[in-house]
Amino acid sequence: MTRPWPCEPVDPGLQTERTYLAWQRTGLAFAGVGALLLRSCLSDGTLLAVPGAGGLLTGALLIIRAQRRYRATSAAVRNAHPTSNRRLVATVAAVTILLCLTGLGALLI
């Protein structure tokens, strides 16, 4: 009996590319929110400069890191090495929570 789907992925690099695009979207979202917070700070004079600058900086760092991670993961997939990085995911989650709390605090003050 034959299976209706292949046992191996058609292109093992596709998962790496999808992950890279997801990290890139996350970085762009951080940068976009940071830019909106900075714009709000300039027009209202509120304390949103700190989370705005943090969002822009985090977005830029995520985009740069995503490119480096994509290259490293592509090489690891080609050489059949493990590619997981739980510390990176935990760090981004912690920065996201910190940025959200900082923005919320600035809005409430």
N, C-alpha and C positions, 0 to 999 in steps of 0.2 A: 504494500500500500504506500503510495507516494503522498507526501504532504503538499497542500496547496500553496505553501509559502516556503521561501528558501530558509535554510537553517542559519545562514550568516547574513548580516546586512549587505545590501547591495554596494554601498560605499561607506566604509567605517569612518570616513572623515566628515560625513554629514552631521552626526551628533555633535562633534566638536564645533562645527560652524554654527549650528543652532545655538549652542551654549554661548559662543562668542557674541552672536547677535543679541542674545538676551542680556548679557552683561553690558553691551554697548547701549541698549535701550535703557537699562537701569541708570547708567551714567548720564545719558541725555536727560532722563527724567529728573535726576538730582540737579543737573545744571539748569534746567528749565525752571524748576521750583526756586532754586537759588536766585536766578535772575528776576523772577517775579517778586520775591521777597525784597530784593535790593531796590527794585523799582518802587515798590510800596513804601520802602523806607525813605526814598528820596522825595516822594510826593507828600507823605504824611508826617515825616520826621519821627517815626517810631523807632523802637529798638530792634527792628528786623534786620539790621546790617549784619549782626553776628551769624544768625542762621542762614542768611542769604549768601554771605561770603563762604560759609561752611558748605553750603549746598553746591556752589560753583566749584570750590576746590575739590570736594568729594567727587563730583561729576567728572572733572578733568582727570583725577587720579584713577577712577574706575575705568574710564575709556583707555587710558594708557596701560593700566594693568590688564585689561581685557585683551589688548593686542599682544602683550607679552605672554599671557597665559595661553592664548590661542596657538601661538608658535610652539610653546613648550608642550602643550597637549597634543598637537599634531605630530610632533617628533616622538612623543611617548607612544602614541597609537601606532605609528609606523614601526617602532621598535618593540611593541608588545609589552610596555611597562604600565604599571598602575598610574591613574591620572587624578584620583580624588584629592581634594584639598578642603577639608572641613574647616580649617582655621580661617580661610578666606571668607567662606560663607558666614561664619559666626562673627567675624569682624565687620562685614558689611551690614549684617543685621543689627549689631550693636551701634554702629554709626547712624543707621537709619532711625533707631529708637532715640538716640541722643539728639539728632537733628530735629525730629518731630517734637520732642519735649522742649527743646530750646525755642523752637518756633511758637509752640503753644504758650510757653511762659512769656515770650515777648508780646504775644497778642493779648494776653490777659492783664499785663501790667499797664 
